[in-house]
């Protein structure tokens, strides 16, 4: 059975994806800590940490449909940058 090979491009993509996700999580946590420091409210920190994933979960299906619609209906031939 053939094992799939990890190409340099695949490794680069994995590193970029991990770095972006890790950085986003760190930023979200830092904003929560900032809110905790400024207000002294643990509830405020918790709300700030939970709103990001909830909003993302709610908006993801709509953004996907919107992107798919624009992807299929766009005429890139008229744009000089896309040629």
Helices and strands as residue ranges (DSSP letters): H 8-39, H 42-73, G 76-78, G 80-82
